[in-house]
Amino acid sequence: MKIGIISLGLIGGSLFKVLCKTNNEIYAVTRNEKTIKKALTICNNVSNDLKTLSDCEVIFVASPINKTVEILDKLENIVSKDTIVSDCASVKEFVMKKKRPYKFIGSHPMAGTEFNGYDASFEDLFNGAKWILTPSDNIEEKDIKKIEKIIKYTKAQIIITTAKEHDLAAAQISHMPLLLSQALMYSIKGNKLAHIMAASGFRDMTRLSASNLEMASDMAEYNRKNIEKSLNKLYKSINFLQKTKVKKIFADIKNTRSNMYSDEGKNIFK
């Protein structure tokens, strides 16, 4: 299969490194000349020209959220109506609004680190992670099977849902925590004693604050409504927990978290 990847940052670079070890024909496009030189040591089909992807059966757009729509628009004049194009943005509703002349499947690999760029990418990034698919109306079962076949090379777990459901869930478990982590880190600015006293708990709570600034800004802009809903729900939960000192509630919280990260929790969508 001929597969294209646009943008070789953490997500695109990791996908590139995985797929280059398969029997597929991989083409990649990036504007970063240094990245092109590095990627050429793995695969010969790397350039800065989108037109090299014209014959690809499947194309992954792994660019920053704010660049995604622009690239999807450009592809309309390059690929055929049978080409499957899938973005990797962590917000889905805004990219699913426009009807495309090609077969568009929104996707979101729920994987990442606090680092970014091609040098931070690695083959095992998606291993065991969730990979969300939000197909558009013109997608057939055979199209889903084709993109699932590719994603399975990454050892990610595939979940199919709607863009609306995805964006609310992503706000609750990804976008809101990122913003809270940054706010928590900013809140101790100037407090030297807090800096000295901070231990593993604070370190773990603020790990996300070191994430890509562009990505954090895009999340806040493109999924603002759902983040606000999530923050309101969080505030109500805090008030409820402060007023309700019932052991059962805290036991439920502990059990819920345990189930989320257990093998049973991982298999819930299978």
Buried (B, 14 or more C-beta within 10 A) or exposed (E): BBBBBBBBBBBBBBBBBBBBEEEBBBBBBBEBEEBBEBBEEBBEBBBEEBEBBBBBBBBBBBBBBBBBBEBBEBBEEBBEEEBBBBBBBBBBBBBBEEEBEBBBBBBBBBBBBEEBBBEBBBBEBBBEBBBBBBBBEEBEEEBBEBBBEBBEBBBBBBBBBBBEEBBBBBBBEBBBBBBBBBEBBEEBEEEEEEEEEBEEEBEEBBEBBEBBEBBBEBBBEBBEEBBEBBBEEBEEEEEEEEEEEEEEEEEEEEEEEEEEEEEEEBEEEE
